[in-house]
Amino acid sequence: MSDPEPRTFRALFISDVHLGSKAAKADFLIDFLRFHDAEIIYLVGDIVDGWRLRRSWHWPQSHNDVVQKLLRKARKGASITYIAGNHDEFARQFQGVHFGGIVVADRAIHETADGRRLLVIHGDQFDTVVHNQRWLAYLGDYAYDTAMLINRVVTRLRHLLGLPYWSFSSWAKVKVKKAVNFIGSFQTVLSEEARRSHVDGVICGHIHHAAIENYGEVQYINTGDWVESCTAVVEHFDGRMEILTWAHVLTESSADEDVLVPVDIIDLKGRAAQAA
């Protein structure tokens, strides 16, 4: 059977893929990109994890395939902007430079179909730990590696039991009081930056927590990530913004290999839409 035609959106926002880390769910993202297309694509920071690559080199073929998939979309006419984050801060020295049709920037203004102006920024600039206490940020990065190791063990056990993917780290993030408080503070600070920038909202990443919230007249949108929740934000052709999560099941295709089979796209408000 041939693949269905991809769903096409006006804009697509993806962040925190962390290519170069073992936690990156590159196969999930490749599959998501097969079934989704957009006229405008923003890569909202931490696409490549330079911090982990400096510690130890990890770059399997699937990570290269993600890069090739994005370059192919650029060649087919998609306008792609790469917003640098803290894990790929090396890209900030290349602002304004085009790589294979992808332009690098520190921030951008996206204008929606219904005329709103949204600031697109990774968000690490407003994380005081990353900005002022770099050693603590690196320590937190090691702790995050431990959480991701637990995540991989849980994922493997659930696979063996025939259960769908579930993120331990995402669950913990919404249960631990300090994490909840940090998320709330981050959202407030980014919303204030949108007001200072005289725009209608902000689209960011960084904290790996997808959300669409209104703070007065300002809309806060976080794209989530591709190491825990596997989420992206899309803009429909009427300007409506939506969070999508990409779920997979692993099924035995032969005695020797597993294949990824796409299932429903589920928006975080609970409505399900078919991937086709």
Steps between C-alpha positions, in 0.01 A plus 500: 500500500626848419527767768213750520564854386650712780280749681601851397500798733589865459779479759671234710702561819738236640754534781726304734577203278848463656662318209829362625349370823380146563170639626406654163203322344621555146297211355183652643581839348588352159165325496320817610665699219389237247137562591516879550604786276491878526573808295699649790707299748669632814760290681473665841837414657689203644460309175861381536636427849849647495542452876471122474699476178789672677487237775474198268421462131165342420359547150315195363356490149153598624636836620651563160168400343321775696740759358456364148120498537502869597739593219272318256202705619705818446586390146131441431422861592436512873631813673707367794646710782738349755474683835809425711459373857738446790599145404571612142623849591790453255243583229457854635825605335341420162193727527377597155696221331317253274586129512331300225203737501476519881569843652645535852365759745496578872133600488234568238155657464238271349186657356198271512230468237262703717750786534653437843872550559674234709854511637682172427787441743651195671462650847830414670584872509236534773609200706710654777676171578620459141586867466666574836605167653634292216661240727159433656348467153761236411431319829131504416584362157667197661194449722283520189713226340414279798130570455530413132671170591203416723275602211670253264468216754130577553443523124667163442296332774175645366592380151559148630160513670332625182420842649521831311776757551482696826751754632607462863687831491199691362281347771750596772523854366133569563503327840805661665402832659829679423479397134142625478601832658792536257275434201253761623774759554651430157164547329444829682846637411466407131154657486645821645772495232226477235338811647833685500549399136155639410380172352188293557669190636809285531594156368788332683650171613775431757302360794362192319142574602251559218231756572270761350397750766363853503656757732263789465525619140820301440504139379776272631578195284762235578580236240606232749777263391609181321669319787204470738158598369560503121293811433487775241290812443324564170323803359193423292423710193249706699767595757385256767786348702494139617731265691547155347662199658633214289444152647633173365465131564774249431379187328683186401554500123722195499703293738793736454370858492246748634336773297334822603132518422334844524180527702271792578615855550348620826488865594569569866146622561378148446364513147620230260550547130601241246858518370389445144 
